[in-house]
Amino acid sequence: MGTTPDRDPGVGIEEGTIYEDEGIPASQAGEVRYASGAFSFYDSAGVYDPRAGGGGISEGQHEGLDTLTHGLVETSYDEVTRASGKITVYTTWTNSAKTLKVREVSVTRTGGKVTKVETKQYDGAGALKDTVTEDITRASGKFANLDRVNT
């Protein structure tokens, strides 16, 4: 029978794993080490600190995730602004007191038809984080294509 993590031979009941601090960070995929008082993890992207960024992935890695449900699962208050009965701005706030703007969608029309949609996303501090502009092209008055640019 092999040795248990506490180096006792035979079967043992373990309450947890104790990592010895050898001062050597993880250096190969799948490795976990405790080095210089901190955990070091290594995966296919390299070394990462599980405490960094609050969740172990960078902001860039998060941006690359399929985030389709982000807007669907947030608690929010939505405000609609109209001109001549048509929606011109759709604003999402964190609450009905409009404490913090989450997102703002502006709609531009030409000849009564939507030609541009601009979405501004704000971060947790209320600063502009991202802008997506969608230009709509029409052929014979009908939607033909959409050109989307993220800035």
C-alpha positions, 0 to 999 in steps of 0.5 A, a space after each residue: 500500500 502506498 504512502 498517504 499525504 502525511 507520509 504514514 504508510 497505509 490507509 489514513 483519514 485526511 483532513 486536508 493537505 499540507 504543502 511544504 514551503 520549499 521556495 520553488 514555484 510551480 513550473 510544469 502544467 498541472 503542478 501546484 506548489 506552495 512557495 515563499 508563503 503563496 500558492 503557485 499554480 501552473 496550467 497550459 497558459 503558465 503560472 498564475 496566482 489564485 488570489 490575483 484578480 479575485 478569481 484566478 483569471 485575468 481581465 483579458 481571459 474574462 473578456 474572451 469567455 462566452 458572456 452572453 448571459 451577463 446582461 440577462 442575469 443582472 438585477 437592474 432598472 431600465 430607462 427608455 428615452 423616446 423621440 417622436 414615439 421611437 426609442 432613442 436611448 435605452 439605459 440600464 442602471 443598477 437600481 431605480 435611484 439611478 446610482 450607477 449606470 451599467 449600459 447605455 444603448 443609443 439608436 440612430 435612425 435615418 428616414 425612420 429606419 435604424 441605421 446605427 446602434 451604439 452600446 456603451 458598457 460601464 465598469 463598477 465605478 461608473 467609468 466607460 469601459 467599452 463601446 460597440 458601434 453597429 452600423 446597419 446597411 440596407 438594400 432596397 430599404 431592407 436590412 442587408 448587413 451589420 458592421 460591428 466595431 468594438 472600441 
